Each structure stands twice: as structure tokens, then as C-alpha cells.
């Protein structure tokens, strides 16, 4: 964990050191965890997983009839009229 003061004094070097030892760097402020810094590779993996989950949820909503698939401008216009 990096204190806000360490971050202020050491800057990015404090984050780099922490990320060499862990997957994320936690920055504390007044003794409590306040922020998490991730390396870009880890962030990209998390985002990809979130997008995969959203895609699967959308597919389930389409299958269950909770959502519709619109693939043409005409279908979109018709849907907007119905709203």
C-alpha cells in the first residue's frame, strides 16, 4: 500500500515499485485505502471481461424476449415509433 504522502514525495516511482510486487497499487489517504492503480495490461483484461459479460447478458435478453435485435434503419425507425 502506498500512502498519499509517499505518492507525493516519490511520485510515479512509488506506483511502479508497488506494481512490480502486486497486480494493483492501493493508495491510502489518512490511513484508509482510497484509490487503486492498475497497470494498463490488467485494466485491459478487466475491461475485456466486462465487455464479454455485457455481450452474454445482451444475448440472454434477446433469447428471453426482454430485448429485440434491430439491424436496419427501417427497424430502428419502427421501434422508435412504438416507444
ABEGO torsion letter per residue (X at the ends): XBBAAAAAAAEAAAAAAAAAABABBBBBBGGBBABBBBBAAAAAAAAAAAAAAAAAAAAAAAAAGABBBBABAAAAAAAAAAX
